[in-house]
Amino acid sequence: MTQTSKNIAIIGSGLVGSLLAIYLKKRGHAVTVFDRRPDIRTIEFSGRSINLAMSNRGWRALREVGLEDSIKEIAIPLEKRAMHVNEKPVYFQKYGKDGEAIWSISRGILNRKMIDLAEESGAKFKFNEKVWDIDLPEAKLFTGETEKSEWKEYQYDLIFGCDGAFSRVRHKMQRRSRFDYSQSFINVGYKELTIPPNADGSHKLEKNSFHIWPRGKFMLIAMPNIDGSFTCTLFLPFEGPVSFESITNTKEAQEFFKTYFPNVRKEIENLAKDFFKNPTSAMVTMKCYPWTYWNKVALVGDSAHAIVPFYGQGMNAGFEDIFVLNGLIGQYGDDWETIFSEYQKQRKPNADAIAELSYRNFVEMSSKTADQKFLLQKKIEKWFSNKHPDKWIPVYSRVTFSDKPYAEALAIGDMQEKIMKEVMQLPDIAEKWDSEEVEKKILALLDN
């Protein structure tokens, strides 16, 4: 269906805001994007980024507007995890079937490119312009230097809040009656570190892998960049015996890496420097409802459903919001009230599901990936799934290499976990894990 052209404001020039601008321009709307921060194309990136893992859902949203190929040029496919467990050689776990990979992209590089593409499509950007208030029924917004300064008023037909976990737009919606809102922080923070490239520009670690150093209560991950470097993220408790609080100087930082990450000590001579240069950031799960106000205002991406980053789905979920919204626009044309109402109904259960899955994956990545029983269970699942691809798709593949709803992945994952609990109880499971007996047991449990 065609739409009457509207005058639309998007608050936030991050990945979701920029992609939404491109989609809405393609539909013939006038689009202005506001951001309180400076244009990130003109500044050095802030050192608080976790590299992005683009997977099926993200690529589908980019493909829809013809951007997949140009974004793949700045991405590196990772088809496996490289597990670094102390006292053991590095071992690899393939993510999915042959040809299935997640793609590592630097957030800063992608965001700059997305803003360029949105500008090329005709969207206007207003950087360093802080939105302080929104009149929801009138779709007006007010910007100014400070909360107390004189404000400028803008009138729009529609406003989209793409301004992240601490959204100004949502903050205004929260004051309305019967608006549900919750936020919960985990007691682990993160810090960005860097492994520079070799002198010849090549990567110091295996290039097509997602590197993980699981250490129980904390872990280090590393993802490759196209310039030969790796963006590393250290996830560590804020307080406690081994924590951000307990490392107070360069000597203690060097000692920490020497003790827990002996195989990267040589790689990261500037680790201790990065440790004190880059900020420590917190991670929050944020849920709210409703996501829309009449036919005037809608929240998209983290402003509606911020999640912890342990499934690599934050950006993918935000891009999928836009893909679904666009499908509804195609269906309902000028009926924005129905578009908004259907959008939140379809997306809310899936946002809750990926929030739950991401939190569980945090537990899995930091402690279980080094646990022999867990690894055996994953080996059995993989073996069974290869023999019966129509009967068993691992939950990771359902989330990462599929477009099926997150809520479905969560429900089926819970059912599969129940089956595997029983299978793992079989006597001598480690010896007969790939036997006919185990296969029959799983098939019988599936039939139930």
Secondary structure as a PSIPRED ss2 file (coil, helix, strand):
# PSIPRED VFORMAT (PSIPRED V4.0)

   1 M C   1.000  0.000  0.000
   2 T C   1.000  0.000  0.000
   3 Q C   1.000  0.000  0.000
   4 T C   1.000  0.000  0.000
   5 S C   1.000  0.000  0.000
   6 K C   1.000  0.000  0.000
   7 N E   0.000  0.000  1.000
   8 I E   0.000  0.000  1.000
   9 A E   0.000  0.000  1.000
  10 I E   0.000  0.000  1.000
  11 I E   0.000  0.000  1.000
  12 G C   1.000  0.000  0.000
  13 S C   1.000  0.000  0.000
  14 G C   1.000  0.000  0.000
  15 L H   0.000  1.000  0.000
  16 V H   0.000  1.000  0.000
  17 G H   0.000  1.000  0.000
  18 S H   0.000  1.000  0.000
  19 L H   0.000  1.000  0.000
  20 L H   0.000  1.000  0.000
  21 A H   0.000  1.000  0.000
  22 I H   0.000  1.000  0.000
  23 Y H   0.000  1.000  0.000
  24 L H   0.000  1.000  0.000
  25 K H   0.000  1.000  0.000
  26 K H   0.000  1.000  0.000
  27 R C   1.000  0.000  0.000
  28 G C   1.000  0.000  0.000
  29 H C   1.000  0.000  0.000
  30 A E   0.000  0.000  1.000
  31 V E   0.000  0.000  1.000
  32 T E   0.000  0.000  1.000
  33 V E   0.000  0.000  1.000
  34 F E   0.000  0.000  1.000
  35 D C   1.000  0.000  0.000
  36 R C   1.000  0.000  0.000
  37 R C   1.000  0.000  0.000
  38 P C   1.000  0.000  0.000
  39 D C   1.000  0.000  0.000
  40 I H   0.000  1.000  0.000
  41 R H   0.000  1.000  0.000
  42 T H   0.000  1.000  0.000
  43 I C   1.000  0.000  0.000
  44 E C   1.000  0.000  0.000
  45 F C   1.000  0.000  0.000
  46 S C   1.000  0.000  0.000
  47 G C   1.000  0.000  0.000
  48 R C   1.000  0.000  0.000
  49 S C   1.000  0.000  0.000
  50 I C   1.000  0.000  0.000
  51 N C   1.000  0.000  0.000
  52 L E   0.000  0.000  1.000
  53 A E   0.000  0.000  1.000
  54 M E   0.000  0.000  1.000
  55 S C   1.000  0.000  0.000
  56 N H   0.000  1.000  0.000
  57 R H   0.000  1.000  0.000
  58 G H   0.000  1.000  0.000
  59 W H   0.000  1.000  0.000
  60 R H   0.000  1.000  0.000
  61 A H   0.000  1.000  0.000
  62 L H   0.000  1.000  0.000
  63 R H   0.000  1.000  0.000
  64 E H   0.000  1.000  0.000
  65 V C   1.000  0.000  0.000
  66 G C   1.000  0.000  0.000
  67 L C   1.000  0.000  0.000
  68 E H   0.000  1.000  0.000
  69 D H   0.000  1.000  0.000
  70 S H   0.000  1.000  0.000
  71 I H   0.000  1.000  0.000
  72 K H   0.000  1.000  0.000
  73 E C   1.000  0.000  0.000
  74 I C   1.000  0.000  0.000
  75 A C   1.000  0.000  0.000
  76 I E   0.000  0.000  1.000
  77 P E   0.000  0.000  1.000
  78 L E   0.000  0.000  1.000
  79 E C   1.000  0.000  0.000
  80 K E   0.000  0.000  1.000
  81 R E   0.000  0.000  1.000
  82 A E   0.000  0.000  1.000
  83 M E   0.000  0.000  1.000
  84 H C   1.000  0.000  0.000
  85 V C   1.000  0.000  0.000
  86 N C   1.000  0.000  0.000
  87 E C   1.000  0.000  0.000
  88 K C   1.000  0.000  0.000
  89 P C   1.000  0.000  0.000
  90 V C   1.000  0.000  0.000
  91 Y E   0.000  0.000  1.000
  92 F E   0.000  0.000  1.000
  93 Q E   0.000  0.000  1.000
  94 K E   0.000  0.000  1.000
  95 Y C   1.000  0.000  0.000
  96 G C   1.000  0.000  0.000
  97 K C   1.000  0.000  0.000
  98 D C   1.000  0.000  0.000
  99 G C   1.000  0.000  0.000
 100 E C   1.000  0.000  0.000
 101 A C   1.000  0.000  0.000
 102 I E   0.000  0.000  1.000
 103 W E   0.000  0.000  1.000
 104 S E   0.000  0.000  1.000
 105 I E   0.000  0.000  1.000
 106 S C   1.000  0.000  0.000
 107 R H   0.000  1.000  0.000
 108 G H   0.000  1.000  0.000
 109 I H   0.000  1.000  0.000
 110 L H   0.000  1.000  0.000
 111 N H   0.000  1.000  0.000
 112 R H   0.000  1.000  0.000
 113 K H   0.000  1.000  0.000
 114 M H   0.000  1.000  0.000
 115 I H   0.000  1.000  0.000
 116 D H   0.000  1.000  0.000
 117 L H   0.000  1.000  0.000
 118 A H   0.000  1.000  0.000
 119 E H   0.000  1.000  0.000
 120 E H   0.000  1.000  0.000
 121 S C   1.000  0.000  0.000
 122 G C   1.000  0.000  0.000
 123 A C   1.000  0.000  0.000
 124 K E   0.000  0.000  1.000
 125 F E   0.000  0.000  1.000
 126 K E   0.000  0.000  1.000
 127 F C   1.000  0.000  0.000
 128 N C   1.000  0.000  0.000
 129 E C   1.000  0.000  0.000
 130 K C   1.000  0.000  0.000
 131 V E   0.000  0.000  1.000
 132 W E   0.000  0.000  1.000
 133 D E   0.000  0.000  1.000
 134 I E   0.000  0.000  1.000
 135 D E   0.000  0.000  1.000
 136 L C   1.000  0.000  0.000
 137 P C   1.000  0.000  0.000
 138 E C   1.000  0.000  0.000
 139 A C   1.000  0.000  0.000
 140 K E   0.000  0.000  1.000
 141 L E   0.000  0.000  1.000
 142 F E   0.000  0.000  1.000
 143 T E   0.000  0.000  1.000
 144 G C   1.000  0.000  0.000
 145 E C   1.000  0.000  0.000
 146 T C   1.000  0.000  0.000
 147 E C   1.000  0.000  0.000
 148 K C   1.000  0.000  0.000
 149 S C   1.000  0.000  0.000
 150 E C   1.000  0.000  0.000
 151 W C   1.000  0.000  0.000
 152 K E   0.000  0.000  1.000
 153 E E   0.000  0.000  1.000
 154 Y E   0.000  0.000  1.000
 155 Q E   0.000  0.000  1.000
 156 Y C   1.000  0.000  0.000
 157 D C   1.000  0.000  0.000
 158 L E   0.000  0.000  1.000
 159 I E   0.000  0.000  1.000
 160 F E   0.000  0.000  1.000
 161 G E   0.000  0.000  1.000
 162 C C   1.000  0.000  0.000
 163 D C   1.000  0.000  0.000
 164 G C   1.000  0.000  0.000
 165 A C   1.000  0.000  0.000
 166 F C   1.000  0.000  0.000
 167 S C   1.000  0.000  0.000
 168 R H   0.000  1.000  0.000
 169 V H   0.000  1.000  0.000
 170 R H   0.000  1.000  0.000
 171 H H   0.000  1.000  0.000
 172 K H   0.000  1.000  0.000
 173 M H   0.000  1.000  0.000
 174 Q H   0.000  1.000  0.000
 175 R C   1.000  0.000  0.000
 176 R C   1.000  0.000  0.000
 177 S C   1.000  0.000  0.000
 178 R C   1.000  0.000  0.000
 179 F C   1.000  0.000  0.000
 180 D E   0.000  0.000  1.000
 181 Y E   0.000  0.000  1.000
 182 S E   0.000  0.000  1.000
 183 Q E   0.000  0.000  1.000
 184 S E   0.000  0.000  1.000
 185 F E   0.000  0.000  1.000
 186 I C   1.000  0.000  0.000
 187 N C   1.000  0.000  0.000
 188 V E   0.000  0.000  1.000
 189 G E   0.000  0.000  1.000
 190 Y E   0.000  0.000  1.000
 191 K E   0.000  0.000  1.000
 192 E E   0.000  0.000  1.000
 193 L E   0.000  0.000  1.000
 194 T E   0.000  0.000  1.000
 195 I E   0.000  0.000  1.000
 196 P C   1.000  0.000  0.000
 197 P C   1.000  0.000  0.000
 198 N C   1.000  0.000  0.000
 199 A C   1.000  0.000  0.000
 200 D C   1.000  0.000  0.000
 201 G C   1.000  0.000  0.000
 202 S C   1.000  0.000  0.000
 203 H C   1.000  0.000  0.000
 204 K C   1.000  0.000  0.000
 205 L C   1.000  0.000  0.000
 206 E C   1.000  0.000  0.000
 207 K C   1.000  0.000  0.000
 208 N C   1.000  0.000  0.000
 209 S E   0.000  0.000  1.000
 210 F E   0.000  0.000  1.000
 211 H E   0.000  0.000  1.000
 212 I E   0.000  0.000  1.000
 213 W E   0.000  0.000  1.000
 214 P E   0.000  0.000  1.000
 215 R C   1.000  0.000  0.000
 216 G C   1.000  0.000  0.000
 217 K C   1.000  0.000  0.000
 218 F C   1.000  0.000  0.000
 219 M E   0.000  0.000  1.000
 220 L E   0.000  0.000  1.000
 221 I E   0.000  0.000  1.000
 222 A E   0.000  0.000  1.000
 223 M E   0.000  0.000  1.000
 224 P E   0.000  0.000  1.000
 225 N C   1.000  0.000  0.000
 226 I C   1.000  0.000  0.000
 227 D C   1.000  0.000  0.000
 228 G C   1.000  0.000  0.000
 229 S C   1.000  0.000  0.000
 230 F E   0.000  0.000  1.000
 231 T E   0.000  0.000  1.000
 232 C E   0.000  0.000  1.000
 233 T E   0.000  0.000  1.000
 234 L E   0.000  0.000  1.000
 235 F E   0.000  0.000  1.000
 236 L E   0.000  0.000  1.000
 237 P E   0.000  0.000  1.000
 238 F C   1.000  0.000  0.000
 239 E C   1.000  0.000  0.000
 240 G C   1.000  0.000  0.000
 241 P C   1.000  0.000  0.000
 242 V C   1.000  0.000  0.000
 243 S C   1.000  0.000  0.000
 244 F C   1.000  0.000  0.000
 245 E C   1.000  0.000  0.000
 246 S C   1.000  0.000  0.000
 247 I C   1.000  0.000  0.000
 248 T C   1.000  0.000  0.000
 249 N C   1.000  0.000  0.000
 250 T H   0.000  1.000  0.000
 251 K H   0.000  1.000  0.000
 252 E H   0.000  1.000  0.000
 253 A H   0.000  1.000  0.000
 254 Q H   0.000  1.000  0.000
 255 E H   0.000  1.000  0.000
 256 F H   0.000  1.000  0.000
 257 F H   0.000  1.000  0.000
 258 K H   0.000  1.000  0.000
 259 T H   0.000  1.000  0.000
 260 Y H   0.000  1.000  0.000
 261 F C   1.000  0.000  0.000
 262 P H   0.000  1.000  0.000
 263 N H   0.000  1.000  0.000
 264 V H   0.000  1.000  0.000
 265 R C   1.000  0.000  0.000
 266 K C   1.000  0.000  0.000
 267 E C   1.000  0.000  0.000
 268 I C   1.000  0.000  0.000
 269 E C   1.000  0.000  0.000
 270 N C   1.000  0.000  0.000
 271 L H   0.000  1.000  0.000
 272 A H   0.000  1.000  0.000
 273 K H   0.000  1.000  0.000
 274 D H   0.000  1.000  0.000
 275 F H   0.000  1.000  0.000
 276 F H   0.000  1.000  0.000
 277 K H   0.000  1.000  0.000
 278 N C   1.000  0.000  0.000
 279 P C   1.000  0.000  0.000
 280 T C   1.000  0.000  0.000
 281 S E   0.000  0.000  1.000
 282 A C   1.000  0.000  0.000
 283 M C   1.000  0.000  0.000
 284 V E   0.000  0.000  1.000
 285 T E   0.000  0.000  1.000
 286 M E   0.000  0.000  1.000
 287 K E   0.000  0.000  1.000
 288 C E   0.000  0.000  1.000
 289 Y E   0.000  0.000  1.000
 290 P C   1.000  0.000  0.000
 291 W C   1.000  0.000  0.000
 292 T E   0.000  0.000  1.000
 293 Y E   0.000  0.000  1.000
 294 W C   1.000  0.000  0.000
 295 N C   1.000  0.000  0.000
 296 K C   1.000  0.000  0.000
 297 V E   0.000  0.000  1.000
 298 A E   0.000  0.000  1.000
 299 L E   0.000  0.000  1.000
 300 V C   1.000  0.000  0.000
 301 G C   1.000  0.000  0.000
 302 D H   0.000  1.000  0.000
 303 S H   0.000  1.000  0.000
 304 A H   0.000  1.000  0.000
 305 H H   0.000  1.000  0.000
 306 A C   1.000  0.000  0.000
 307 I C   1.000  0.000  0.000
 308 V C   1.000  0.000  0.000
 309 P C   1.000  0.000  0.000
 310 F C   1.000  0.000  0.000
 311 Y C   1.000  0.000  0.000
 312 G C   1.000  0.000  0.000
 313 Q C   1.000  0.000  0.000
 314 G H   0.000  1.000  0.000
 315 M H   0.000  1.000  0.000
 316 N H   0.000  1.000  0.000
 317 A H   0.000  1.000  0.000
 318 G H   0.000  1.000  0.000
 319 F H   0.000  1.000  0.000
 320 E H   0.000  1.000  0.000
 321 D H   0.000  1.000  0.000
 322 I H   0.000  1.000  0.000
 323 F H   0.000  1.000  0.000
 324 V H   0.000  1.000  0.000
 325 L H   0.000  1.000  0.000
 326 N H   0.000  1.000  0.000
 327 G H   0.000  1.000  0.000
 328 L H   0.000  1.000  0.000
 329 I H   0.000  1.000  0.000
 330 G H   0.000  1.000  0.000
 331 Q H   0.000  1.000  0.000
 332 Y H   0.000  1.000  0.000
 333 G C   1.000  0.000  0.000
 334 D C   1.000  0.000  0.000
 335 D C   1.000  0.000  0.000
 336 W H   0.000  1.000  0.000
 337 E H   0.000  1.000  0.000
 338 T H   0.000  1.000  0.000
 339 I H   0.000  1.000  0.000
 340 F H   0.000  1.000  0.000
 341 S H   0.000  1.000  0.000
 342 E H   0.000  1.000  0.000
 343 Y H   0.000  1.000  0.000
 344 Q H   0.000  1.000  0.000
 345 K H   0.000  1.000  0.000
 346 Q H   0.000  1.000  0.000
 347 R H   0.000  1.000  0.000
 348 K H   0.000  1.000  0.000
 349 P H   0.000  1.000  0.000
 350 N H   0.000  1.000  0.000
 351 A H   0.000  1.000  0.000
 352 D H   0.000  1.000  0.000
 353 A H   0.000  1.000  0.000
 354 I H   0.000  1.000  0.000
 355 A H   0.000  1.000  0.000
 356 E H   0.000  1.000  0.000
 357 L H   0.000  1.000  0.000
 358 S H   0.000  1.000  0.000
 359 Y H   0.000  1.000  0.000
 360 R H   0.000  1.000  0.000
 361 N H   0.000  1.000  0.000
 362 F H   0.000  1.000  0.000
 363 V H   0.000  1.000  0.000
 364 E H   0.000  1.000  0.000
 365 M H   0.000  1.000  0.000
 366 S H   0.000  1.000  0.000
 367 S C   1.000  0.000  0.000
 368 K H   0.000  1.000  0.000
 369 T H   0.000  1.000  0.000
 370 A H   0.000  1.000  0.000
 371 D C   1.000  0.000  0.000
 372 Q H   0.000  1.000  0.000
 373 K H   0.000  1.000  0.000
 374 F H   0.000  1.000  0.000
 375 L H   0.000  1.000  0.000
 376 L H   0.000  1.000  0.000
 377 Q H   0.000  1.000  0.000
 378 K H   0.000  1.000  0.000
 379 K H   0.000  1.000  0.000
 380 I H   0.000  1.000  0.000
 381 E H   0.000  1.000  0.000
 382 K H   0.000  1.000  0.000
 383 W H   0.000  1.000  0.000
 384 F H   0.000  1.000  0.000
 385 S H   0.000  1.000  0.000
 386 N H   0.000  1.000  0.000
 387 K H   0.000  1.000  0.000
 388 H C   1.000  0.000  0.000
 389 P C   1.000  0.000  0.000
 390 D C   1.000  0.000  0.000
 391 K C   1.000  0.000  0.000
 392 W C   1.000  0.000  0.000
 393 I C   1.000  0.000  0.000
 394 P C   1.000  0.000  0.000
 395 V H   0.000  1.000  0.000
 396 Y H   0.000  1.000  0.000
 397 S H   0.000  1.000  0.000
 398 R H   0.000  1.000  0.000
 399 V H   0.000  1.000  0.000
 400 T H   0.000  1.000  0.000
 401 F C   1.000  0.000  0.000
 402 S C   1.000  0.000  0.000
 403 D C   1.000  0.000  0.000
 404 K C   1.000  0.000  0.000
 405 P C   1.000  0.000  0.000
 406 Y H   0.000  1.000  0.000
 407 A H   0.000  1.000  0.000
 408 E H   0.000  1.000  0.000
 409 A H   0.000  1.000  0.000
 410 L H   0.000  1.000  0.000
 411 A H   0.000  1.000  0.000
 412 I H   0.000  1.000  0.000
 413 G H   0.000  1.000  0.000
 414 D H   0.000  1.000  0.000
 415 M H   0.000  1.000  0.000
 416 Q H   0.000  1.000  0.000
 417 E H   0.000  1.000  0.000
 418 K H   0.000  1.000  0.000
 419 I H   0.000  1.000  0.000
 420 M H   0.000  1.000  0.000
 421 K H   0.000  1.000  0.000
 422 E H   0.000  1.000  0.000
 423 V H   0.000  1.000  0.000
 424 M H   0.000  1.000  0.000
 425 Q C   1.000  0.000  0.000
 426 L C   1.000  0.000  0.000
 427 P C   1.000  0.000  0.000
 428 D C   1.000  0.000  0.000
 429 I H   0.000  1.000  0.000
 430 A H   0.000  1.000  0.000
 431 E H   0.000  1.000  0.000
 432 K H   0.000  1.000  0.000
 433 W C   1.000  0.000  0.000
 434 D C   1.000  0.000  0.000
 435 S C   1.000  0.000  0.000
 436 E H   0.000  1.000  0.000
 437 E H   0.000  1.000  0.000
 438 V H   0.000  1.000  0.000
 439 E H   0.000  1.000  0.000
 440 K H   0.000  1.000  0.000
 441 K H   0.000  1.000  0.000
 442 I H   0.000  1.000  0.000
 443 L H   0.000  1.000  0.000
 444 A H   0.000  1.000  0.000
 445 L H   0.000  1.000  0.000
 446 L H   0.000  1.000  0.000
 447 D H   0.000  1.000  0.000
 448 N C   1.000  0.000  0.000
